């Protein structure tokens, strides 16, 4: 928060009574308030814009924008940093050169592993980053009490305290079961946010009609789960702004924006988010810049696309006095680009400092000091032997419930398959593209293993596994046989978290993620190389999914329809209840 003396310095500088720190001259300003483009010279003091007309001011430094377009830094309105697999310091080189200068992050992953202390560890380096991280306070830790085993917990008292922190801007996503189930603890968290004039983020996956209206009555302010234009429009007409999402496996932008352009829909209440995006996809496609440029390709006028990535988000989250525009008093997060047809920032300024140029970070965030205990969070009591994954039944075959993957989305369908029983154990069937799926409790609490089946991976042999498994973050493993599944679980415990793939009883590839079993401290390039290597192995084993390790990380989610799997068993998401894997 700015001090009175700091505020006076800005006022004096704007009046020309104090020299500016920097003038970025000779630019064409994309004014997100007027929707117009105008010549400007940006005057900056103490990291903030103080004037748009600084041509005749004194300044310590001048930067010639060369006639480029100047626009505010881009905002990701909903992200789980853990899904990038790299610590925040190493994420900077992937997102800042493309123009992302603010992440609105829900740290529920590390909170589900290590609670309040784990969250503080992950956020410890925020002050030294060349981008903003603002917190959407995790509202559901654990996500599904009584249906899963997690490593941490944030109750009403902890959430209420964290909401008072200056860097915390909202209550994080709250799934429908908590609201429509009239659960006092979660409704109290919403009210705690509202008392502080902060919004509560939604997670309205699959809702429509009366349920959607009732959910909004629960105090929800937005939704990032709309998968097509019809769902987005249904939310907007009820006053629920939409965070248009495009991540590694949740490809919602094109179906939503094609409809927006076709229908000429007002875009003021549309924003962008990635939610969950792997580092290789960020490198290859981009981050929020990818969403902006894809929107422009689909017919959204460039200024509107920029507004969706900046001021729309800032106004919605009630931080437009800080971010989202190049206007007096706001942080000087400035992107310079030579064209609006395809935005590729040549220069990125963060708080008035040049931090990226020509696609490269030009500053080095100091390394964070992560305590030893956060490197040791994986304890597997059961799951190291093939027999641990056995699902017993009588007869030659059984009918089993199957999680049916939905292309390019995290939602799934509830299906069925007739599966063979061999020596009293239900077997997967690669001919039907049905793999065994298991969740192994890894927090050292009880040794639970939940077993079910999944269709859609395409694998013909082997198994793959991850300790990034939303939101409980136990070990989730899918495979054609129990022994390879056990080999993956052993490898992940040995690494203290990560991704693994095995076949023939041997581990063929792995990627260590020792920070809470979620993140690597290695440079982003090394993490990407490791991820590409194990993804290639998965494809060699027959997997047809473009991002199998992202896909598997969501299959166990007990809050996204229709089925989820936890260490306690198969979950009917709509009923918020455990159900049997086998149909009797």
C-alpha positions in Angstrom: 0.0 0.0 0.0 1.3 3.4 -0.9 2.2 5.8 1.9 1.0 9.4 2.2 4.6 10.6 1.5 4.7 8.3 -1.6 1.4 9.7 -2.7 2.7 13.2 -2.4 5.7 12.3 -4.5 3.4 11.2 -7.3 1.3 14.4 -7.1 4.4 16.6 -7.1 5.8 14.7 -10.1 2.5 14.9 -12.0 2.6 18.7 -11.4 6.1 18.9 -12.8 7.6 19.9 -9.4 9.8 16.8 -9.2 11.7 15.1 -12.0 10.3 11.9 -13.4 12.3 8.7 -13.2 11.4 7.7 -16.8 9.7 9.0 -19.9 8.6 6.5 -22.5 8.1 8.8 -25.5 6.9 8.5 -29.0 4.3 5.8 -28.5 0.7 5.2 -29.6 -1.2 4.6 -26.4 -4.0 2.0 -26.5 -6.3 3.7 -24.1 -8.4 1.0 -22.6 -10.8 3.5 -21.0 -11.7 5.3 -24.2 -11.1 2.5 -26.6 -9.0 4.8 -28.7 -5.4 5.0 -29.8 -3.6 8.3 -29.2 -0.1 9.7 -29.3 1.5 9.8 -25.8 4.6 10.2 -23.8 4.3 8.2 -20.5 5.7 9.8 -17.5 6.7 7.4 -14.7 7.6 8.0 -11.1 8.3 5.4 -8.4 7.1 2.7 -10.7 3.8 4.3 -11.5 2.4 6.3 -14.4 1.8 9.9 -13.4 1.0 11.5 -16.8 0.3 10.6 -20.4 1.7 13.9 -21.7 5.3 14.0 -20.4 7.0 15.3 -23.5 8.1 18.6 -21.8 8.8 17.1 -18.3 12.3 16.6 -16.8 13.3 13.0 -16.3 16.3 11.0 -15.2 15.9 8.6 -18.2 14.2 8.7 -21.6 13.2 5.8 -23.7 12.1 6.2 -27.3 9.2 3.9 -28.1 9.8 4.3 -31.8 6.1 4.8 -32.6 5.2 1.5 -31.2 1.8 0.8 -29.6 1.9 1.0 -25.8 -0.6 -1.1 -23.8 -1.1 -2.2 -20.2 0.5 -5.5 -19.1 -1.7 -8.6 -19.4 -3.5 -10.2 -16.5 -4.2 -13.9 -16.0 -7.4 -13.9 -14.0 -7.2 -17.4 -12.7 -4.1 -19.6 -12.6 -2.7 -22.4 -10.5 1.0 -21.7 -10.6 1.7 -25.3 -9.6 0.4 -26.6 -12.9 3.3 -24.9 -14.7 5.6 -27.3 -12.8 8.2 -24.5 -12.1 8.6 -22.3 -9.2 7.5 -18.6 -9.6 11.0 -17.3 -10.1 11.6 -19.6 -13.0 8.2 -19.0 -14.5 9.1 -15.4 -15.1 11.1 -16.2 -18.2 8.1 -18.0 -19.8 5.4 -15.5 -19.2 6.8 -12.0 -18.9 8.4 -11.6 -22.3 5.0 -12.3 -23.8 3.5 -9.5 -21.8 1.9 -11.2 -18.8 2.7 -8.9 -15.8 0.1 -10.1 -13.3 -1.1 -13.5 -12.2 -4.2 -13.8 -10.0 -3.3 -17.2 -8.5 -5.2 -19.7 -6.4 -2.5 -21.7 -4.5 -4.9 -24.5 -3.5 -2.4 -27.1 -4.7 0.3 -26.4 -2.2 -2.3 -25.6 0.4 -3.9 -29.1 -0.1 -0.4 -30.6 0.4 0.9 -28.5 3.3 -1.8 -26.1 4.5 -1.2 -22.6 5.7 2.6 -23.1 6.0 2.9 -24.5 2.6 1.1 -21.6 1.1 3.4 -19.1 2.8 6.5 -21.0 1.4 5.3 -20.7 -2.1 4.5 -17.0 -1.8 7.7 -16.1 0.0 9.4 -14.8 -3.1 6.6 -12.6 -4.4 8.2 -9.3 -3.6 11.2 -10.1 -5.8 9.5 -11.2 -9.0 9.3 -9.2 -12.2 5.5 -9.6 -12.3 2.7 -9.3 -9.8 1.2 -12.3 -8.0 -2.1 -11.5 -6.3 -3.9 -14.2 -4.4 -7.3 -15.8 -4.8 -7.5 -17.3 -1.3 -8.1 -21.0 -1.5 -11.7 -21.7 -0.4 -11.7 -25.5 -0.4 -8.8 -27.1 1.3 -9.5 -30.0 1.2 -11.8 -29.9 -1.8 -14.0 -32.7 -0.8 -14.0 -33.4 2.9 -15.0 -36.9 3.7 -14.4 -38.0 0.1 -10.6 -37.7 -0.1 -7.5 -37.5 2.0 -5.4 -34.3 1.7 -2.3 -33.2 3.4 -3.5 -29.7 4.5 -6.5 -27.8 5.6 -7.6 -24.2 5.6 -10.7 -23.6 7.8 -12.8 -20.5 8.2 -10.4 -18.9 10.6 -7.3 -19.4 8.4 -9.2 -18.2 5.2 -10.6 -15.2 7.1 -7.1 -14.2 8.2 -5.5 -14.7 4.8 -8.2 -12.6 3.2 -7.0 -9.6 5.2 -3.5 -9.7 3.5 -3.0 -6.9 1.1 -1.9 -9.1 -1.7 -5.1 -11.2 -1.4 -7.8 -10.0 -3.7 -10.6 -12.6 -3.7 -11.9 -15.8 -2.3 -10.8 -18.6 -4.6 -13.0 -20.8 -6.7 -15.9 -22.5 -4.8 -17.5 -25.5 -6.4 -21.3 -26.0 -6.6 -21.5 -28.7 -3.9 -20.5 -26.3 -1.2 -23.0 -23.6 -2.3 -26.0 -25.7 -3.4 -25.5 -27.9 -0.4 -26.1 -24.9 1.8 -22.9 -25.6 3.7 -22.4 -23.0 6.4 -18.6 -23.0 6.5 -18.2 -22.2 2.9 -21.0 -19.6 2.8 -19.3 -18.0 5.8 -16.1 -17.8 3.7 -18.0 -16.0 1.0 -19.3 -13.5 3.6 -15.8 -13.0 5.0 -14.6 -11.9 1.6 -17.6 -9.7 1.0 -17.1 -7.9 4.3 -13.7 -6.9 3.1 -15.2 -5.8 -0.3 -13.5 -8.7 -2.1 -15.2 -10.9 -4.5 -15.7 -14.7 -4.4 -14.6 -16.6 -7.5 -16.9 -19.2 -9.0 -16.5 -22.7 -10.4 -19.9 -23.4 -11.9 -18.9 -26.5 -13.9 -21.9 -28.1 -15.6 -24.5 -25.8 -14.0 -27.6 -24.5 -15.8 -31.1 -23.3 -15.2 -32.2 -23.1 -11.6 -29.0 -24.5 -10.2 -27.0 -21.8 -12.0 -29.2 -19.0 -10.6 -29.1 -20.5 -7.1 -25.3 -20.8 -7.3 -25.0 -17.1 -8.2 -27.3 -16.3 -5.3 -24.6 -17.9 -3.1 -22.4 -14.8 -3.7 -20.3 -16.0 -6.7 -18.8 -13.3 -8.9 -17.6 -15.1 -12.0 -17.0 -18.5 -13.6 -14.1 -20.0 -15.6 -15.7 -23.3 -16.4 -17.9 -22.3 -19.4 -16.9 -24.6 -22.2 -18.8 -23.1 -25.1 -20.7 -20.0 -26.2 -24.1 -21.3 -24.9 -22.7 -21.8 -21.4 -20.9 -18.5 -21.5 -24.0 -16.6 -22.6 -26.1 -18.3 -19.9 -23.8 -17.0 -17.3 -23.5 -13.5 -18.7 -27.2 -13.0 -19.0 -27.5 -13.7 -15.3 -24.8 -11.2 -14.4 -22.0 -13.7 -13.9 -18.8 -12.5 -15.7 -16.9 -15.2 -17.6 -13.1 -15.8 -17.4 -12.5 -17.3 -20.8 -10.1 -20.2 -20.3 -7.5 -21.8 -22.5 -4.9 -24.0 -21.0 -3.2 -27.3 -21.9 -6.3 -29.4 -21.7 -9.1 -26.9 -21.3 -9.6 -25.4 -24.7 -12.6 -23.1 -24.2 -11.5 -19.9 -26.0 -12.4 -20.7 -29.6 -15.9 -22.1 -29.0 -16.8 -19.2 -26.7 -15.4 -16.4 -28.8 -16.7 -17.6 -32.1 -20.1 -17.2 -30.6 -19.3 -13.8 -29.1 -18.1 -12.5 -32.5 -21.0 -14.1 -34.4 -23.6 -12.6 -32.0 -21.8 -9.2 -31.5 -21.9 -9.7 -27.8 -20.6 -7.1 -25.4 -17.2 -8.1 -24.2 -16.9 -5.8 -21.1 -17.5 -8.8 -18.7 -15.2 -11.2 -20.5 -11.6 -11.8 -19.3 -8.9 -14.3 -20.0 -7.3 -17.1 -17.9 -5.1 -20.1 -18.4 -6.1 -22.0 -15.2 -3.7 -24.9 -15.8 -1.0 -24.8 -18.5 2.1 -26.8 -18.8 5.5 -25.0 -19.4 6.0 -26.5 -22.9 2.7 -25.2 -24.1 3.5 -21.7 -22.7 6.8 -21.8 -24.5 5.3 -23.0 -27.8 2.1 -21.0 -27.8 2.5 -18.2 -25.4 0.5 -17.3 -22.2 -2.1 -14.5 -22.1 -0.6 -13.1 -25.3 -1.7 -16.3 -27.0 -5.3 -15.8 -25.9 -5.3 -12.2 -27.0 -3.9 -13.0 -30.4 -6.2 -16.0 -30.9 -9.2 -13.7 -30.0 -8.0 -11.2 -32.7 -7.7 -14.0 -35.2 -11.3 -15.0 -34.4 -12.5 -11.5 -35.2 -12.4 -9.7 -31.8 -11.3 -6.1 -32.5 -7.7 -5.7 -31.1 -8.5 -3.0 -28.6 -11.4 -5.1 -27.2 -9.0 -8.1 -26.9 -6.5 -6.0 -25.0 -9.3 -4.7 -22.7 -10.3 -8.3 -22.0 -6.7 -9.0 -21.0 -6.3 -5.9 -18.8 -8.9 -3.3 -17.7 -11.9 -5.8 -17.7 -10.0 -8.0 -15.3 -8.8 -5.1 -13.1 -12.3 -3.6 -12.8 -13.9 -7.0 -12.0 -11.4 -7.7 -9.2 -11.6 -4.2 -7.9 -7.9 -3.5 -8.5 -8.3 -1.0 -11.4 -6.7 1.7 -9.2 -3.5 -0.4 -9.4 -3.5 -2.4 -12.6 -5.2 -2.8 -16.0 -4.5 0.5 -17.7 -1.8 3.0 -18.4 -3.3 5.9 -16.5 -2.1 8.2 -13.7 -1.5 6.4 -10.4 -1.4 2.9 -11.8 1.7 0.7 -11.9 3.7 1.3 -15.0 3.4 -2.2 -16.5 3.9 -1.3 -20.1 4.0 -3.4 -23.2 5.4 -2.0 -26.5 4.5 -3.8 -29.7 4.9 -2.9 -33.3 1.5 -4.1 -34.5 -2.0 -4.7 -33.1 -2.8 -7.4 -35.7 -0.6 -9.8 -33.9 0.8 -8.6 -30.6 4.4 -9.5 -29.9 5.9 -7.3 -27.3 9.3 -5.9 -28.2 9.7 -4.4 -24.7 8.0 -5.2 -21.4 8.3 -2.8 -18.4 7.3 -3.8 -14.9 6.8 -1.0 -12.4 8.7 1.2 -14.8 11.7 -1.1 -15.2 12.6 -2.8 -18.4 12.3 -6.5 -17.6 12.0 -8.2 -21.0 13.1 -7.3 -24.6 12.7 -9.1 -27.9 11.2 -12.3 -26.3 13.8 -12.6 -23.5 13.8 -11.7 -19.8 16.6 -9.2 -19.1 16.5 -9.4 -15.3 17.2 -12.3 -13.0 14.9 -12.8 -10.0 16.9 -13.8 -6.9 16.4 -17.5 -6.0 14.1 -18.3 -3.2 15.1 -20.3 -0.2 12.7 -23.2 0.1 12.9 -25.0 3.5 13.9 -28.7 3.6 10.6 -29.9 4.9 8.7 -28.8 1.7 11.0 -31.1 -0.2 9.8 -34.2 1.7 6.0 -34.5 1.5 5.5 -37.9 -0.1 5.0 -40.9 2.1 3.4 -44.0 0.4 2.2 -46.6 2.8 0.6 -48.8 0.0 1.1 -48.8 -3.7 4.6 -50.1 -4.1 3.4 -53.6 -5.1 1.3 -54.7 -8.0 -1.2 -56.5 -5.7 -1.9 -53.2 -4.0 -4.0 -52.2 -7.1 -6.0 -55.4 -7.3 -9.8 -55.0 -7.7 -11.4 -58.4 -6.8 -14.6 -59.8 -8.3 -16.2 -63.2 -9.1 -17.1 -64.7 -12.4 -15.6 -64.4 -15.9 -16.5 -60.7 -16.3 -18.0 -57.7 -14.7 -19.6 -54.4 -15.7 -17.6 -51.5 -14.4 -18.2 -47.8 -14.3 -15.7 -46.0 -16.5 -14.5 -42.3 -16.6 -14.8 -41.3 -20.2 -12.4 -38.5 -21.2 -13.8 -35.5 -23.1 -11.5 -34.1 -25.8 -9.9 -30.7 -24.9 -11.8 -30.4 -21.6 -11.5 -31.4 -18.0 -15.1 -32.5 -17.8 -15.8 -36.2 -18.3 -18.7 -38.6 -19.0 -19.8 -41.5 -16.9 -19.6 -44.6 -19.0 -19.6 -48.4 -18.6 -17.5 -51.3 -19.9 -17.6 -55.1 -19.6 -14.2 -56.1 -18.3 -12.6 -59.6 -17.9 -11.9 -61.1 -14.5 -8.7 -63.1 -14.3 -7.7 -65.1 -11.2 -10.4 -63.2 -9.3 -9.2 -59.7 -10.3 -10.8 -57.2 -12.7 -8.5 -56.4 -15.6 -8.2 -53.4 -17.8 -8.9 -54.0 -21.5 -6.7 -52.1 -24.1 -8.9 -53.4 -26.9 -11.6 -51.2 -25.5 -9.1 -48.4 -24.6 -10.0 -49.0 -20.9 -7.1 -48.6 -18.5 -7.1 -49.2 -14.7 -7.0 -45.9 -12.8 -5.9 -45.6 -9.2 -5.3 -42.9 -6.6 -2.6 -43.7 -4.0 -2.7 -41.7 -0.7 0.7 -40.1 -0.4 0.4 -37.8 2.6 1.3 -40.7 5.0 -2.1 -40.7 6.6 -3.8 -44.0 5.9 -2.5 -45.9 2.9 -5.8 -45.7 1.0 -6.0 -46.7 -2.7 -9.0 -45.9 -4.8 -9.4 -48.0 -8.0 -11.5 -47.3 -11.1 -11.2 -47.4 -14.9 -10.7 -44.7 -17.5 -11.2 -44.6 -21.3 -9.5 -42.3 -23.7 -5.7 -42.6 -23.2 -5.1 -45.0 -26.1 -2.1 -46.6 -24.3 -1.4 -50.2 -25.4 1.2 -51.0 -22.7 2.7 -49.6 -19.5 1.5 -47.0 -17.0 1.9 -43.3 -16.2 1.5 -41.4 -13.0 1.6 -38.0 -11.4 1.7 -36.5 -7.8 0.0 -33.5 -9.3 -3.6 -34.7 -8.9 -6.2 -32.0 -8.4 -7.1 -31.2 -5.7 -6.0 -33.8 -3.2 -2.6 -34.2 -4.9 -2.2 -37.8 -4.0 -0.5 -40.0 -6.6 -2.7 -40.8 -9.6 -1.7 -43.6 -11.9 -3.3 -45.1 -15.1 -2.0 -48.3 -16.6 -2.5 -51.4 -18.6 -1.2 -53.6 -15.7 -0.7 -53.5 -11.9 3.1 -54.0 -11.9 3.8 -51.0 -14.1 1.4 -48.9 -12.0 3.4 -49.9 -8.8 6.7 -49.1 -10.5 5.4 -45.6 -11.2 4.3 -45.1 -7.6 7.7 -46.3 -6.3 9.5 -43.8 -8.6 7.4 -40.9 -7.5 8.0 -41.6 -3.8 11.7 -41.9 -4.5 11.7 -38.5 -6.2 9.5 -37.0 -3.5 7.0 -36.1 -6.1 6.8 -35.8 -9.8 5.8 -37.6 -13.0 6.7 -41.1 -14.0 6.1 -43.6 -16.8 6.9 -47.3 -16.9 6.5 -50.4 -19.0 7.7 -54.0 -18.5 8.2 -53.3 -14.8 10.8 -50.7 -15.5 10.6 -46.9 -15.2 11.3 -45.5 -18.6 11.2 -41.8 -17.7 10.5 -39.5 -14.8 10.4 -35.8 -13.9 11.1 -34.8 -10.3 8.9 -32.2 -8.7 10.1 -32.1 -5.1 8.6 -28.8 -3.9 5.5 -30.2 -2.3 5.4 -32.9 -4.9 4.2 -30.2 -7.3 7.1 -28.0 -8.5 10.7 -28.2 -9.7 13.4 -25.7 -8.8 15.2 -26.6 -12.1 15.3 -24.0 -14.9 12.2 -23.9 -17.0 14.1 -25.2 -20.0 15.2 -28.4 -18.1 11.6 -29.0 -16.9 10.3 -28.6 -20.4 12.9 -31.0 -21.8 12.0 -33.6 -19.1 8.2 -33.2 -19.7 8.7 -33.5 -23.5 10.8 -36.7 -23.0 8.2 -38.5 -20.9 5.4 -37.3 -23.1 7.2 -38.8 -26.1 7.5 -42.1 -24.2 3.8 -42.1 -23.5 3.1 -41.6 -27.2 5.5 -44.4 -28.0 3.3 -46.6 -25.7 0.3 -45.7 -27.8 -1.1 -42.7 -25.9 -3.1 -40.4 -28.2 -3.5 -37.5 -25.8 -1.5 -34.4 -26.6 -0.8 -33.6 -22.9 -1.3 -36.9 -21.0 0.2 -35.7 -17.8 -2.0 -32.7 -17.6 -5.0 -34.9 -18.4 -4.3 -37.4 -15.7 -3.8 -34.6 -13.2 -7.5 -33.8 -13.5 -9.2 -37.2 -13.7 -9.2 -37.5 -9.9 -10.9 -34.1 -9.4 -14.1 -34.8 -7.3 -15.7 -31.4 -8.3 -15.9 -31.5 -12.1 -18.6 -33.6 -13.6 -19.4 -36.4 -14.0 -17.0 -38.7 -12.1 -13.9 -38.2 -10.1 -11.5 -40.6 -8.2 -9.9 -40.1 -4.9 -8.0 -42.4 -2.5 -11.4 -43.3 -1.0 -13.0 -44.4 -4.2 -15.1 -43.3 -7.2 -17.0 -40.1 -6.7 -20.3 -39.1 -8.3 -19.6 -35.4 -8.7 -23.2 -34.3 -9.0 -24.3 -36.2 -6.0 -21.1 -35.5 -4.1 -21.0 -39.1 -2.9 -18.8 -42.2 -3.2 -20.2 -44.9 -5.5 -18.9 -48.4 -6.4 -16.6 -49.0 -9.3 -18.4 -52.2 -10.1 -22.1 -52.3 -11.0 -23.7 -55.2 -9.2 
